[in-house]
């Protein structure tokens, strides 16, 4: 397995895995997420997102070139506030492993690469959000030392 940067022009490679990830969210929270976005819309959105200066996608690729998983993250610069210290952090937005390759260390390898990027840039904080139903993500992040710091709650009419 090799961890590689994914250029914006190849964003469409992520669409099948993003569809799987999105379907999980739709299944558990249908009032929050629209069902079945088109591949074209997702590809365009990912392409535009990856063109932003502080957004990166890393992929895990097999020796045969198969996409095993990806992580999409950004660098966030947060100014100091009277109630919070200034910080620069890495924010993990998406991480998913292809179904056939789960529980084989792909997610671990991707998050290790994110941590190495952060350390190389002198960034000492990695953050993420995940839904309470997504026990796999919670376990993966916890195995990498990420611990819950906040709880976000919603009410929807």
Secondary structure, 3 states (H helix, E strand, C coil): CEEEECCHHHHHHHHHHHHHHHHHHHHHCCCCCCCCCCHHHHHHHHHHHHCCCCEEEEEEECCCCCEEEEEEEEEEEECCECCECCEEEEEEEEEEECHHHCCCCHHHHHHHHHHHHHHHCCCCCEEECCCCCCHHHHHHHHHCCCCCCCCCCCCCC
